[in-house]
Amino acid sequence: MADDSSNDASIVAITSDEDDDSPIKKLFKKLMYNDCKQHTILTNNQILNLLKVEFDIDVYKLHNLHVDIYITLLKKYLKDWPLWEEFDSIVNEAKKANNLASLDGMLQSKYKHLKAHLQYALDISEPMAREEVLRLKNTQKVMSEVKEPHQAVVMEIDATRSQLNSLILRNSSLHSVFNVNRQKSTIVVPGIRKIETILNWWTINIEITYKHANMTRLLYKRETKHELKHCLINKMLPCNNKTEKIILNQDLYLKINKKSKLVDRNVLMALMNVIGNTHPDKESQEILEFIKKDNLLLPQILYCDAVYKRYMNTCAYVRYLYKDHEETVKDPQRDLQLEEKIFPMYKISIGDLIKRPVKLNNDSIKVECGMCKMTFTGPNLVSDLRNHFEDHCTEPDWICTCCNMTFPMLQLASQWWAHKCPKRKNKD
């Protein structure tokens, strides 16, 4: 549409005697007989009708927030359609010639272009809308839980992972439920050796950078962002004896910006091969092979300068942390355990994949253990990483909240935290 410095917007009511006309065509025809220099927007009800007629979207089946996002985005994309000026020009010329009836071909062409323009808006907003709705539902759930008397108390504890695993005294009748004794170091036997297990552990970051024009640029970053939720429960209460089934949405969430561009996934794979040729040592090859295997889960056509994240399994896992206290008399009404739920997730940041001269060095590939605040790089990267993980404490097993099967954390991490859940399979 032609620019207008005024902030006022005129809302054009769209009517037509032709019932088979689409909302977009009705808008075009209305504008042809009105002042095209005015900013024209659709009402919310007209947007809802457009969603139903043009894109077969039943808004009554969607969350209100989902619908609001659609309405806001469609209004913006409708206003910013790049062919409005061309449309105005053609219509004005036809008006001068008193021949608006000759514009049927132009209307069909512009209709297809504007519909594709709006379809793109819906496509890019879909994952964002789902994510926002999920976040809102989770917030509402947390708020409703906080309102309940037994959920009102929140305590913040600063502890290492080893301390947290044995923090709660299970059957203590003392005034304190916390285990304050110094814990003996427990070592994983025979140690974490598989690179898949290490790189899928929690708070592990892989980063590949390169030099260009004396600046360090990000090429690729992969982070394990496992979400944890804790609750102190008394297992003697019947309400705490049944595990809550938690289903996770494994759809890929995408965050892009103005610099994001579409590329083929093969471009990323080819870059990993180039890096492999630059770093032919066995240590770097293990990291790169893991990345290539991991990237097979990305779409064939992906965005660079973008962030992807997804849950790694269809269900969450749960486990119960405690320390048996044999020196005191047990309380028959108390079996305290720290319920820990994990929502395994990874996040991938893809940098600028556009071809340009890049310079790699021994520090281009880095792996960070966020829990220990240690970074590993260089020709001995994997060896140093394996040696470091031999000092990590043992981890209690995890239970699938859907099928109740038990898995060692070593096994889950080596399998990208996924397993074939019998109950989910039968349901599907």
matplotlib code that plots the C-alpha trace (Angstrom):
import matplotlib.pyplot as plt

x = [0.0, 1.1, 2.8, 0.9, 2.4, -0.8, -1.2, -4.9, -6.1, -9.4, -11.1, -12.8, -15.8, -15.6, -18.8, -19.5, -22.4, -20.2, -20.4, -17.6, -15.1, -12.2, -11.6, -8.4, -10.2, -13.0, -10.3, -8.8, -12.1, -13.1, -9.8, -10.3, -13.4, -12.0, -9.0, -6.0, -3.8, -5.5, -4.0, -6.4, -6.6, -8.9, -10.9, -10.1, -13.3, -12.3, -8.8, -10.5, -12.7, -9.6, -7.9, -10.8, -11.6, -8.1, -6.0, -8.6, -7.7, -10.4, -9.5, -12.0, -9.6, -6.7, -5.7, -6.6, -3.0, -2.3, -5.1, -3.9, -0.4, -1.9, -4.0, -1.1, 1.3, -1.2, -2.1, 1.6, 2.3, -0.8, 0.3, 3.9, 3.1, 5.7, 3.3, 0.9, 2.5, 2.4, -1.2, -2.1, -0.3, -2.1, -5.5, -5.0, -4.1, -7.2, -9.3, -7.9, -8.8, -12.2, -11.5, -11.4, -13.1, -9.9, -8.0, -9.3, -6.0, -4.0, -6.3, -5.7, -1.9, -1.8, -4.2, -1.8, 1.2, -0.5, -1.8, 1.7, 3.0, 0.5, 1.1, 4.8, 3.8, 1.7, 4.5, 7.1, 4.8, 3.5, 6.4, 6.6, 2.9, 3.1, 6.1, 4.3, 1.1, 3.1, 5.0, 1.8, 0.2, 3.2, 3.2, -0.5, 0.1, 2.9, 0.8, -2.1, 0.2, 1.7, -1.8, -2.2, -1.1, 1.2, 3.0, 3.5, 6.9, 9.9, 13.5, 16.6, 19.6, 23.1, 24.7, 27.0, 25.5, 27.1, 25.7, 22.3, 22.1, 22.4, 21.1, 17.8, 17.7, 15.1, 13.8, 15.3, 13.3, 15.7, 14.8, 16.7, 16.1, 19.4, 22.4, 25.3, 28.0, 30.9, 30.2, 32.9, 33.6, 31.8, 33.4, 31.7, 33.1, 34.4, 34.1, 32.4, 34.2, 31.7, 31.9, 28.1, 27.5, 29.8, 28.5, 24.8, 25.5, 24.0, 25.6, 27.9, 28.6, 30.4, 31.5, 33.3, 34.6, 36.7, 38.7, 37.7, 39.0, 40.7, 37.4, 36.3, 33.0, 30.6, 30.2, 28.3, 27.4, 25.5, 24.4, 22.6, 19.9, 18.2, 15.4, 15.2, 12.3, 12.6, 10.0, 10.5, 7.9, 6.9, 6.5, 4.4, 1.5, -0.6, -0.7, 3.1, 3.1, 1.9, 4.3, 2.8, 2.9, 4.7, 4.5, 7.0, 6.5, 9.5, 8.8, 11.8, 11.7, 13.3, 14.4, 15.6, 16.5, 16.8, 20.2, 18.9, 19.1, 18.0, 20.7, 20.9, 21.9, 24.6, 26.4, 26.8, 27.9, 30.5, 31.9, 32.3, 34.3, 36.5, 37.1, 37.9, 40.6, 42.0, 42.0, 42.8, 43.7, 41.5, 40.4, 38.7, 37.3, 35.3, 33.7, 32.9, 31.4, 29.1, 28.1, 27.3, 25.2, 23.4, 22.7, 20.8, 17.9, 17.9, 15.7, 17.2, 16.7, 17.7, 18.4, 21.9, 22.3, 19.5, 18.9, 17.2, 16.1, 14.0, 13.2, 15.2, 12.5, 8.7, 8.5, 10.2, 12.1, 12.0, 14.1, 14.1, 17.2, 17.8, 20.3, 19.4, 20.1, 20.6, 21.8, 18.5, 15.1, 12.9, 9.7, 6.9, 5.1, 8.0, 9.9, 11.3, 12.7, 13.7, 11.8, 13.8, 12.3, 14.3, 13.2, 16.1, 16.7, 19.5, 20.0, 21.9, 23.1, 24.2, 26.4, 27.0, 27.5, 28.0, 31.2, 34.1, 37.8, 38.0, 41.0, 40.9, 43.4, 43.9, 41.3, 38.6, 36.9, 36.0, 34.0, 32.9, 31.7, 29.4, 28.9, 32.6, 33.3, 36.1, 36.9, 38.7, 40.4, 43.5, 44.9, 44.1, 40.6, 38.8, 41.4, 41.3, 37.5, 37.4, 39.9, 37.8, 34.6, 36.2, 35.9, 32.2, 30.1, 27.8, 24.2, 21.0, 18.9, 16.0, 12.5, 10.3, 7.2, 5.2, 6.2, 7.9, 11.0, 14.3, 17.4, 21.0, 21.9, 24.9, 22.6, 20.2, 23.0, 24.5, 21.1, 20.5, 18.1, 15.6, 14.1, 11.3, 8.5, 6.1, 3.1, 3.7, 4.1, 0.8, -0.9, 0.4]
y = [0.0, 3.6, 5.1, 7.5, 9.5, 9.5, 7.0, 6.6, 3.4, 3.1, -0.3, -1.3, -3.5, -6.1, -7.1, -8.8, -10.2, -13.0, -15.6, -17.7, -14.9, -15.3, -12.8, -11.7, -11.1, -9.3, -7.0, -6.3, -5.5, -3.2, -1.3, -0.9, 1.2, 3.1, 5.4, 3.1, 5.6, 4.8, 2.3, -0.6, -3.3, -6.1, -6.5, -9.4, -11.2, -10.7, -12.2, -15.2, -15.6, -15.4, -18.1, -20.4, -19.7, -19.3, -21.6, -24.1, -23.3, -23.9, -21.3, -22.9, -25.8, -23.5, -21.9, -18.2, -17.2, -19.2, -17.3, -13.9, -14.6, -15.5, -12.3, -10.0, -11.6, -11.6, -8.0, -7.1, -9.2, -7.9, -4.3, -5.1, -6.9, -5.7, -5.5, -2.9, -0.1, -2.0, -2.9, 0.8, 1.8, -0.7, 0.1, 3.9, 3.4, 1.3, 4.0, 6.7, 4.5, 3.7, 0.0, -1.7, -4.7, -5.6, -6.4, -9.9, -11.5, -9.1, -9.9, -13.6, -13.2, -10.8, -13.1, -16.0, -13.9, -12.4, -15.7, -17.3, -14.3, -14.9, -18.6, -18.0, -15.9, -18.7, -21.3, -19.3, -18.4, -22.0, -23.3, -20.0, -20.1, -23.7, -22.8, -19.7, -21.6, -24.4, -21.9, -20.2, -23.5, -24.4, -21.0, -21.3, -24.8, -23.6, -20.7, -22.9, -25.2, -22.3, -21.3, -24.7, -24.7, -27.7, -26.1, -22.7, -23.4, -23.1, -23.5, -22.7, -25.1, -24.6, -28.0, -30.0, -32.9, -35.4, -33.6, -33.3, -37.0, -37.8, -34.6, -35.8, -38.2, -40.7, -41.9, -39.5, -38.6, -35.7, -32.1, -31.7, -33.7, -32.8, -34.9, -32.6, -35.3, -35.2, -37.7, -40.1, -39.7, -42.4, -43.1, -44.4, -47.9, -48.7, -45.0, -43.1, -44.0, -43.6, -40.2, -40.3, -40.7, -37.8, -35.4, -36.1, -35.7, -32.6, -29.1, -30.3, -27.7, -28.3, -25.2, -24.8, -21.3, -19.9, -16.8, -14.3, -10.7, -11.0, -11.8, -15.1, -16.2, -19.0, -21.8, -24.4, -24.9, -27.7, -27.6, -30.1, -28.1, -30.7, -29.2, -30.3, -30.0, -30.9, -31.6, -32.9, -35.6, -38.1, -41.5, -42.7, -40.6, -42.5, -39.4, -39.7, -43.4, -42.9, -41.3, -38.5, -39.3, -36.5, -36.4, -34.2, -32.5, -33.5, -30.9, -28.9, -25.3, -22.7, -19.2, -17.0, -13.4, -10.9, -12.4, -16.0, -17.6, -21.0, -23.5, -27.2, -29.4, -30.8, -27.5, -28.0, -31.6, -30.5, -28.0, -30.7, -32.7, -29.6, -29.2, -32.9, -32.5, -29.6, -31.6, -35.2, -36.4, -39.1, -37.0, -34.3, -36.9, -38.5, -35.1, -34.4, -37.8, -37.2, -33.8, -35.3, -38.1, -35.5, -33.2, -36.0, -35.0, -31.5, -30.7, -31.1, -27.4, -25.4, -21.9, -20.5, -17.8, -19.6, -21.6, -25.1, -27.0, -30.0, -32.5, -35.7, -38.2, -38.5, -38.8, -37.2, -39.3, -39.3, -40.6, -40.3, -39.1, -39.8, -41.1, -44.0, -43.0, -46.2, -44.6, -43.2, -44.6, -44.6, -42.6, -44.9, -41.9, -40.5, -41.6, -38.4, -38.4, -35.7, -36.2, -35.2, -35.0, -34.5, -33.2, -34.0, -31.3, -30.1, -26.8, -26.2, -22.8, -22.7, -19.7, -18.1, -20.9, -18.5, -19.3, -17.1, -17.7, -19.2, -19.9, -22.8, -23.5, -26.0, -24.1, -24.1, -27.2, -26.9, -29.0, -27.5, -29.4, -26.7, -28.5, -28.4, -25.2, -26.8, -26.5, -29.0, -28.3, -29.2, -32.5, -34.4, -33.1, -36.5, -38.2, -35.3, -35.3, -39.0, -38.7, -35.8, -37.9, -40.7, -38.3, -37.7, -39.2, -42.1, -41.3, -43.1, -44.7, -42.9, -44.1, -43.4, -41.6, -43.3, -47.0, -47.1, -48.8, -48.1, -47.0, -46.3, -42.7, -44.1, -46.0, -43.1, -40.6, -43.0, -43.3, -39.6, -40.0, -41.9, -45.4, -47.4, -46.8, -49.8, -47.9, -44.9, -47.4, -49.1, -45.8, -44.6]
z = [0.0, -0.5, 2.6, 4.8, 7.6, 9.6, 12.5, 11.8, 10.2, 8.4, 8.9, 5.7, 6.1, 3.3, 1.7, -1.6, -3.5, -4.7, -2.0, -3.6, -3.4, -0.9, 1.8, 0.1, -3.3, -1.5, 0.1, -3.3, -4.9, -2.1, -2.4, -6.1, -5.4, -2.4, -1.8, -2.1, -0.3, 3.0, 5.3, 5.3, 8.0, 8.7, 11.9, 14.2, 13.0, 9.4, 10.1, 11.7, 8.7, 6.5, 8.5, 8.0, 4.4, 2.9, 5.1, 6.5, 10.1, 12.7, 15.4, 17.8, 18.2, 19.1, 22.3, 22.6, 22.7, 19.5, 17.8, 19.1, 17.6, 14.3, 14.2, 15.2, 12.7, 9.8, 10.3, 10.2, 7.1, 5.4, 5.9, 4.9, 1.6, -0.8, -3.8, -2.4, -4.3, -7.6, -6.9, -6.3, -9.4, -11.6, -10.1, -10.5, -14.2, -14.7, -13.0, -15.3, -18.3, -16.7, -17.2, -13.8, -15.3, -17.1, -13.9, -13.3, -14.4, -12.2, -9.2, -9.6, -9.8, -6.8, -4.9, -5.2, -4.2, -1.1, 0.0, -0.3, 1.6, 4.5, 4.4, 5.0, 8.0, 9.4, 8.8, 10.7, 13.5, 14.1, 16.2, 18.1, 18.8, 20.1, 22.3, 23.8, 24.4, 26.2, 28.2, 29.2, 30.2, 32.3, 34.0, 34.8, 36.1, 38.4, 39.6, 40.4, 42.3, 44.3, 45.4, 47.0, 50.7, 50.4, 47.4, 49.0, 50.5, 48.2, 49.4, 47.4, 48.0, 46.7, 46.3, 44.1, 42.2, 44.5, 47.5, 46.0, 45.3, 49.0, 50.6, 52.1, 55.1, 54.2, 57.6, 60.0, 63.1, 63.9, 63.6, 60.3, 57.2, 55.6, 55.4, 56.4, 56.7, 54.2, 51.5, 50.3, 46.6, 44.6, 41.2, 38.1, 37.4, 34.8, 33.9, 31.2, 28.0, 25.2, 23.6, 22.9, 26.7, 27.6, 25.0, 26.0, 29.7, 31.4, 30.9, 28.1, 25.4, 22.0, 20.2, 16.9, 16.0, 13.2, 12.5, 9.9, 9.5, 12.9, 14.6, 16.2, 14.7, 15.8, 13.3, 15.4, 19.0, 20.7, 24.3, 26.5, 28.2, 30.3, 32.4, 36.0, 38.4, 42.1, 44.8, 48.4, 49.0, 51.6, 50.0, 52.9, 51.5, 49.0, 46.7, 46.2, 45.2, 41.6, 39.1, 37.0, 33.3, 31.4, 27.6, 25.8, 22.4, 20.3, 17.5, 16.6, 17.9, 15.6, 16.5, 13.6, 13.1, 10.2, 9.2, 9.1, 5.6, 4.3, 3.4, 2.6, 5.5, 3.3, 3.5, 7.2, 6.7, 4.1, 6.5, 9.1, 6.5, 5.8, 9.6, 9.7, 7.0, 9.0, 12.2, 11.1, 14.6, 16.1, 19.0, 16.8, 14.5, 17.3, 18.1, 14.5, 13.9, 16.9, 15.4, 12.0, 13.6, 15.7, 12.7, 10.9, 13.2, 11.7, 8.6, 5.2, 4.5, 7.6, 8.6, 9.4, 12.0, 13.9, 17.0, 17.1, 20.2, 20.9, 23.6, 23.2, 24.2, 24.1, 27.9, 30.9, 33.4, 37.2, 40.1, 43.8, 45.7, 49.4, 52.0, 54.3, 57.9, 59.9, 63.2, 64.2, 65.0, 61.9, 61.8, 60.6, 59.1, 57.2, 54.1, 52.7, 49.2, 46.7, 43.5, 40.5, 37.1, 34.0, 30.6, 28.4, 25.7, 23.4, 21.7, 18.5, 17.3, 13.7, 12.7, 9.3, 6.8, 3.8, 2.0, 3.0, 3.9, 7.4, 9.6, 12.1, 14.8, 17.7, 19.8, 17.1, 18.7, 22.3, 24.8, 28.1, 31.2, 32.6, 35.9, 36.6, 34.7, 32.7, 29.0, 26.9, 23.5, 21.5, 20.2, 23.5, 23.8, 24.0, 26.2, 28.7, 28.6, 29.4, 32.2, 33.6, 33.6, 35.6, 38.5, 38.1, 40.8, 40.2, 39.2, 40.4, 37.7, 35.9, 35.5, 32.4, 33.6, 30.8, 30.9, 34.3, 32.9, 34.7, 32.9, 34.1, 33.2, 31.3, 29.0, 28.4, 27.6, 25.1, 23.4, 23.2, 26.2, 24.0, 24.3, 22.8, 25.2, 25.0, 26.3, 23.9, 21.0, 21.8, 22.1, 18.8]

ax = plt.figure().add_subplot(projection="3d")
ax.plot(x, y, z, "-o")
ax.set_aspect("equal")
plt.show()
